Amino acid sequence: MKKWWKEAATKRRLRHCESGFTLMELLIVMAVILILMLVAIPSMLNVTIQAHETSALASLRAIQAAEVQYQTNFPANGFACSLSALGGSASSGAPTAQGAQMLQSTLAQGQKDGYTFNITNCTKTTGTNNQDMFTSYEVTAVPQTVGRTGHRGFCMDMSGEIKADMAGGTNCTVPIS
């Protein structure tokens, strides 16, 4: 009888050890995971916003380069006053003043990496053959959602100088070096 009692006690101990984690242990693990998530998510959002802002600055520089190339290729038109004029598809034939094929399609459509791009403040003069010619422009890049896709708005004029609006708009006053 003693042998039977020892076997039953051993089985109970084994079953107790095999039963898994206690509710308290699971709650502690869940609390630790929750704390880690609360620390990691804002950091991840800030890294994403920084990446979007860096991409916006690179896109402004690409637009500047495309504008200089556009002015060289189409001197009678001066600068392009729309992103679509700088874009275009190579499958549509040779580049034209309305589709110069100098920007990637996403940027030419005005949206890229959480920012909206636009060419504004174009100064128009009449050229030699009574053709309108744009002699200046400004490019703007604003976050699609301030605080989620970017914090700052950016502006660049035809000289290539980039300034920032810390509120995320187009009132750019802070030079970017």
Backbone torsions as a table, in degrees:
resi	resn	phi	psi	omega
1	MET	NA	-35.4	178.9
2	LYS	-64.5	-35.5	179.7
3	LYS	-64.5	-42.5	178.8
4	TRP	-62.2	-40.8	-179.1
5	TRP	-65.7	-40.7	179.1
6	LYS	-66.3	-40.4	179.1
7	GLU	-64.6	-41.1	179.5
8	ALA	-65.6	-40.6	179.2
9	ALA	-66.7	-39.2	177.8
10	THR	-64.3	-42.8	178.9
11	LYS	-63.0	-40.8	178.5
12	ARG	-63.3	-42.0	177.9
13	ARG	-63.6	-43.6	178.5
14	LEU	-62.8	-43.8	179.2
15	ARG	-63.4	-37.3	178.2
16	HIS	-65.8	-40.4	179.0
17	CYS	-70.9	-30.7	-178.1
18	GLU	-83.5	-6.9	-172.7
19	SER	-70.7	-11.1	175.4
20	GLY	97.8	-152.9	-176.1
21	PHE	-85.6	152.0	175.3
22	THR	-80.9	164.6	179.5
23	LEU	-61.9	-37.7	180.0
24	MET	-64.8	-41.7	178.1
25	GLU	-63.0	-42.5	178.3
26	LEU	-64.0	-40.6	178.8
27	LEU	-65.0	-38.2	178.6
28	ILE	-65.4	-44.2	178.8
29	VAL	-62.4	-43.6	179.2
30	MET	-64.0	-37.8	178.5
31	ALA	-65.5	-41.0	178.5
32	VAL	-64.1	-43.6	178.8
33	ILE	-62.4	-42.2	179.2
34	LEU	-62.5	-42.4	178.7
35	ILE	-63.5	-42.8	178.1
36	LEU	-62.2	-39.9	178.6
37	MET	-65.9	-39.6	179.9
38	LEU	-65.6	-28.2	177.4
39	VAL	-82.6	-38.7	-173.0
40	ALA	-77.9	-37.0	-174.2
41	ILE	-64.1	-47.8	177.1
42	PRO	-62.3	-35.9	177.7
43	SER	-64.5	-40.5	178.8
44	MET	-65.1	-39.9	179.1
45	LEU	-64.3	-42.2	178.5
46	ASN	-64.5	-37.6	177.5
47	VAL	-65.8	-41.2	178.7
48	THR	-64.3	-43.9	179.0
49	ILE	-62.4	-42.6	178.2
50	GLN	-61.3	-40.6	178.6
51	ALA	-65.0	-41.3	178.4
52	HIS	-63.6	-42.5	180.0
53	GLU	-65.7	-40.0	177.1
54	THR	-63.8	-41.2	177.5
55	SER	-64.7	-38.2	178.7
56	ALA	-63.7	-41.5	177.5
57	LEU	-64.1	-41.9	177.8
58	ALA	-65.0	-37.1	178.2
59	SER	-66.9	-38.6	176.0
60	LEU	-61.3	-41.0	178.5
61	ARG	-66.2	-36.3	177.2
62	ALA	-66.1	-39.1	177.6
63	ILE	-65.4	-41.2	177.5
64	GLN	-59.2	-46.7	179.8
65	ALA	-63.5	-40.0	178.7
66	ALA	-65.8	-37.6	178.2
67	GLU	-64.0	-43.1	178.7
68	VAL	-63.7	-42.9	178.8
69	GLN	-66.4	-38.9	178.6
70	TYR	-61.8	-45.8	-179.9
71	GLN	-62.0	-35.6	178.4
72	THR	-70.7	-43.4	-176.7
73	ASN	-76.9	-30.1	-177.9
74	PHE	-128.7	66.9	-174.0
75	PRO	-61.7	-27.1	179.3
76	ALA	-69.1	-23.9	-179.6
77	ASN	-92.1	-19.1	-174.6
78	GLY	75.2	-128.8	177.9
79	PHE	-90.9	163.0	173.3
80	ALA	-84.3	140.7	178.6
81	CYS	-107.9	16.1	174.7
82	SER	-149.9	149.8	178.1
83	LEU	-68.1	-32.8	-179.6
84	SER	-64.0	-31.7	176.9
85	ALA	-67.7	-29.5	177.9
86	LEU	-81.9	-18.0	-179.3
87	GLY	-90.8	-147.9	-179.0
88	GLY	114.5	162.1	-176.5
89	SER	-108.2	138.6	178.2
90	ALA	-65.3	-24.2	-180.0
91	SER	-73.9	-12.3	-178.5
92	SER	-87.5	4.7	178.1
93	GLY	110.6	-158.9	-177.4
94	ALA	-69.8	151.7	177.3
95	PRO	-61.0	143.7	176.7
96	THR	-130.5	173.6	178.0
97	ALA	-65.8	-23.5	178.5
98	GLN	-91.0	-15.1	178.9
99	GLY	-151.2	78.5	-171.5
100	ALA	-76.5	-11.8	177.4
101	GLN	59.7	42.0	-178.1
102	MET	-108.6	-12.4	179.1
103	LEU	-122.0	150.4	173.7
104	GLN	-65.1	153.3	-170.3
105	SER	-61.4	-38.6	-178.8
106	THR	-64.2	-40.1	179.3
107	LEU	-72.0	-37.7	178.9
108	ALA	-66.2	-23.7	176.6
109	GLN	-82.8	-9.9	173.7
110	GLY	95.8	4.3	-179.6
111	GLN	-134.5	129.6	176.6
112	LYS	-159.2	131.4	173.5
113	ASP	48.0	48.8	175.0
114	GLY	80.1	7.2	179.5
115	TYR	-123.0	150.4	174.9
116	THR	-110.8	127.8	-177.1
117	PHE	-109.4	147.2	179.5
118	ASN	-154.5	146.6	173.0
119	ILE	-103.3	124.5	-176.0
120	THR	-133.2	-179.9	174.5
121	ASN	50.0	44.2	177.9
122	CYS	-77.6	134.1	176.0
123	THR	-100.5	123.3	-176.2
124	LYS	-108.1	134.8	172.6
125	THR	-128.9	162.4	178.5
126	THR	-92.6	125.4	-177.3
127	GLY	-82.3	-165.1	-173.9
128	THR	-66.4	-39.9	-178.2
129	ASN	-97.8	35.0	-175.1
130	ASN	54.6	31.1	177.9
131	GLN	-101.4	137.1	177.7
132	ASP	-67.9	139.8	-178.0
133	MET	-135.1	129.2	178.6
134	PHE	-90.0	124.2	-176.0
135	THR	-105.5	-10.4	176.7
136	SER	-155.3	164.2	-178.8
137	TYR	-161.9	169.0	171.8
138	GLU	-139.4	136.2	177.6
139	VAL	-107.1	134.0	178.1
140	THR	-118.1	147.8	175.5
141	ALA	-135.7	114.4	-179.8
142	VAL	-122.0	144.5	178.3
143	PRO	-63.7	141.4	176.9
144	GLN	-65.4	-36.0	174.3
145	THR	-136.9	106.9	-178.1
146	VAL	-61.5	130.0	-179.7
147	GLY	95.2	-19.2	178.6
148	ARG	-113.3	-43.1	179.8
149	THR	-105.1	-10.9	178.1
150	GLY	176.2	157.2	177.9
151	HIS	-100.5	-36.4	-172.3
152	ARG	-110.6	147.2	169.0
153	GLY	-96.5	155.4	-177.9
154	PHE	-130.3	148.1	176.3
155	CYS	-134.7	147.3	177.5
156	MET	-143.1	132.3	177.6
157	ASP	-96.7	-176.2	-175.0
158	MET	-67.5	-16.5	177.0
159	SER	-77.1	-14.2	179.9
160	GLY	94.4	2.7	179.3
161	GLU	-76.9	125.9	-179.1
162	ILE	-103.6	131.8	176.1
163	LYS	-125.3	159.0	-177.0
164	ALA	-119.0	149.8	169.7
165	ASP	-110.6	111.8	-174.7
166	MET	-65.9	-17.2	179.0
167	ALA	-89.4	-3.0	176.5
168	GLY	92.7	9.1	-179.0
169	GLY	-104.8	-149.1	-178.1
170	THR	-115.2	14.9	175.5
171	ASN	-90.2	69.4	-169.9
172	CYS	-82.2	120.0	-179.2
173	THR	-129.7	-18.4	-175.4
174	VAL	-93.9	112.6	179.6
175	PRO	-64.2	141.6	175.1
176	ILE	-102.3	124.9	-178.5
177	SER	-92.7	NA	NA
